[in-house]
Amino acid sequence: MGWIAYVAPGEYSIAGQTYDLHSQSSRHNAYDTIIDSIYENNYNYSSIIEQLEVICPFEQLNISEEYANLRFRGLTHDEVLQFKKNGHKIGGHSVNHDILSLFPPEKLKEDFQQCETQINKLFNCSLYAYPFGHQRDVSAECVSECAASGFSAAVMNEYVTEETPYTLSRINISRYTSRYEIEAELSGFKQWLRNIIRWKK
């Protein structure tokens, strides 16, 4: 994501396909296409990362170190403690931050078990947010393992038509650049409109 967003404008050949990265929309399209190819190829993403590093090393991307840290670095333990001190609820988000639906059963169980140990320690609530969190990222096995752990509820990263305590909807506004889009999403207007269109079909 960081590489696609901040590499200099130009044409790049990545995993046998050429991408024209001259606009924000073309970068979004390239990112989506590359992510889709990773799912289709058994999540073998290391070769793509290696290609990107050869084309333009990550350290040479057009992004300041300060902003890169703000956007792409995880929170430190002390920062999490400060959030808790300020009254925020901190829940689980996995140990590996990987696509859980592609984990073998043993690795999936281990991830939830390790994450669960932080409830009432690092975490001050028993809520869980699936990494990436779209339906293709969260299999029935993921939901089952989450329900079997000490977490009381879990959120996806998209709207879910038939929610359960372990597949709650979450509103994602990360791609919006207009305050009107954000307000439409947060107010429920956008989902209401989607439901009307779906009903008319």
Helices and strands as residue ranges (DSSP letters): H 2-6, E 10-14, E 17-21, H 24-40, H 46-55, G 58-60, H 65-72, H 77-85, G 100-102, H 105-116, E 127-129, G 135-137, H 140-148, E 153-155, H 179-187, H 189-200
